[in-house]
Amino acid sequence: PPVKNYHIFYQFLAGATDEERKRFMLGNKGPNDFYYTNQSGCVAIPGWDEDALFSKTRDALSYLNVSDKDQEQVFSLLAAVLWLGNVDFAPDGSE
């Protein structure tokens, strides 16, 4: 069966609201656009609804009394990790 790591990244990219996508500078980007989610060759699993799974994740966080503000901070960190994964360092001949 297909294998994906860090399911929350796929869920977040599928289920982020338009406002969140704007706030975290995700635009129309999906799993293929980020290094951490495009390495397995499996960005989608047939029959999995990542958007619905993200909704369940949000519900679970709320059930655990994670405030909207704290959830926002978690999502901000998810976006930051996705973006940092796309940073590529290359030597330029200097120290």
Sequence and secondary structure as in RCSB ss.txt:
>XXXX:A:sequence
PPVKNYHIFYQFLAGATDEERKRFMLGNKGPNDFYYTNQSGCVAIPGWDEDALFSKTRDALSYLNVSDKDQEQVF
SLLAAVLWLGNVDFAPDGSE
>XXXX:A:secstr
    S HHHHHHHHH  HHHHHHTT TT  GGGSHHHHSSS S  TT  HHHHHHHHHHHHHHTT  HHHHHHHH
HHHHHHHHHHT      S  
